[in-house]
Amino acid sequence: MAALSVPPSSSSPPPPLSWTNPNSDPNPNPNLTSPFLLPPHDDDEAQFSSPSPSPSASASADPPDNEDASGSLENPDLGIHSIPPPPPPPLTAVQPSLSASSSSWSPSLMPSLLHLSFNQDHGCFAAGTDRGFRIYNCDPFREIFRRDFDSGGIGVVEMLFRCNILALVGGGPQPYYPPNKVMIWDDHQSRCIGELSFRSEVRAVRLRRDRIIVVLDHKIFVYNFADLKLVHQIETVPNPKGLCAVSQQQGSLVLVCPGGQKGQVRVEHYGARRTKFIMAHDSRIACFTLSQDGRLIATASTKGTLIRIFSTVDGSILQELRRGADRAEIYSLAFSANMQWLAVSSDKGTVHVFNLKVNLGLTGNDRPRPAPEPNPPAITSSLSFIKGVLPKYFNSEWSVAQFRLHEGLQYNVAFGHQRNTIVILGMDGSFYRCQFDPVNGGEMTQMECYNFLKPEETF
């Protein structure tokens, strides 16, 4: 039903970027190997579908209702290239990046942000604007490349670690692509090589090396990356935020999404072929995040006062954290790589870092469980000596460290690759890197601050 779509041609299409594949895996986790991080034009059928006699490999699905989903993938001699990590010398003044239109940039032409998201290892982030998209490196901070389109905006940009394949969805007042389509973009060729079409607007996209997950208002579709075949569909409560999270550890596919009722999250364990429902909150789910290995999930409700940590294996609650006493909209949650810390951002303008008390000395088949009091201890109420007598408010665990931002703005958070650092992205174009003291806690120290929409300026 959906034919291959190539982006509208402009008078001077941007030249493809020449990326090389480094000898070492750019993914910092040595246990993760990827069929996508290969030398160009590898024809290994077990890793990515080889060219077929016809010019495209296609597949379609017929869901039972009106949210039809179909897709096509062009894959003649497809080459996947990695973005080499930048060298680690001290950060200097940020220069304009490679771009077909960077030479004509001026403050009066600053684009409007439509979307921000980190890649899977939090080493890069993507920005969708009303005129295209941009990719940035986090450490050191610099713009890697951009694609500025003359005729519309990109509302969703999803990276696949550091390779040249991205998922794009049109957005803004003048979408470059229809908002009901997911376009598979190959930046090595500077064009789209496939698409997934739906009858309703796409809210979010999540990528793994072997799967594409597309989130609609009431449904989630899971596709095989190699041939775009539909392998699973899930019905959810209304999900306008496109809430969905997927594990990234090879061989362990865990997907978390809203359940079928208010306050519930659904956990799909594809390896074990089982589904787990967790009643996480009394109110609607506002935000959640999944650990890289899929064992832990952190959830927040629309009240925004409590964050709860659950085991995805058995649904047990492991820890409860208190952001504050007042209602707040939680924008972002993030686990550290070692699952020792959790970062939280909200509309109150404060980023909190919490200490997690989850036993990390686990084997692959063990489930997460509460651990003995670690060092440093989590900060609790000073009245905890009469725990059990006071209301639950005083028994909750409070954040170890905080960083103050502008109230009311939306911020995404992630843990940096440097020890005890947080990276914060603002929908106003702000980039912050700050460091927290894991022993004494308190206010974080600001290390860097930029406006990535105006590279020559800092705050």
Buried (B, 14 or more C-beta within 10 A) or exposed (E): EBEBBEBEEEEEEBEBBEBEBEEEBBBBBEEBEBBBBBEBEBEEEEBBBBBEEEEBBBBBBEBEEEBBBBBBBBBEEBBBBBBBBBEEEEBEEBEEBEBBBBEEBEEEEEBBBBBBBBBBBBBBBBBBBBBBBBBBBBBBBBBBBBBBBEEBBBBBBBBBBBBBBBBBBBBBEEBBBBBBBBBBBBBBEBBBBBBBBBEBBBBBBBBBBBBBBBBBBBBBBBBBBBBBBBEBBBBBBEBEBBBBBBBBBBEBBBBBBBBEEBBBBBBBBBEEEEEBEBEBBEBBBBBBBBBBBBBBBBBBBBBBBBBBBBBBBEBBBBBEBBBBEEBBBBBBBBBBBEBBBBBBBBBBBBBBBBBBBBBEEBEEEEBBEBBEEBEEEBBBBEEEEEEEEEEEEBBBBBBBBBBEBEEEBBBBBBBBBEEBBBBBBBBBBBBBBBBBBBEEBEEBBBBBBBBBBBBEEEE
